Amino acid sequence: MRIKSFDGTSLSVKIIGEGRPVVLVHGFLSSGKVNWEDYGTATLLAERGFQVILPDLRGHGGSDVPTEPSAYPPDVLARDLATLIEHLGLADYDLLGYSLG
């Protein structure tokens, strides 16, 4: 699925499974697929009853890659994640990150 972030940037998000939401944030120059799916972590968590949420941060994976420097203020990734959480209506969830995440 795709969502629009606070500034209109399109973010790619994959959701696997059902249950307690867990947002897995990938590392620098990577994606949800590479860091969490390819090594089996996302599937393992989904099999154990979690709803696994795999966003690709802007400039990474399947998300938009804006070229103007103004699209990357210091807090942009946190704001993108906050937009995702709000879009999904999550009030109680777990958040895991790797490297950049």
Buried (B, 14 or more C-beta within 10 A) or exposed (E): EEBEBEBEBEBBBBBBBEEEBBBBBBBEEBBBBBBBBEEEBBBEBBEEEBBBBBBBBBBBBBBBEBEEEEBEEEEBBEBBBEBBBEBBEBEEBEBEEBEBB
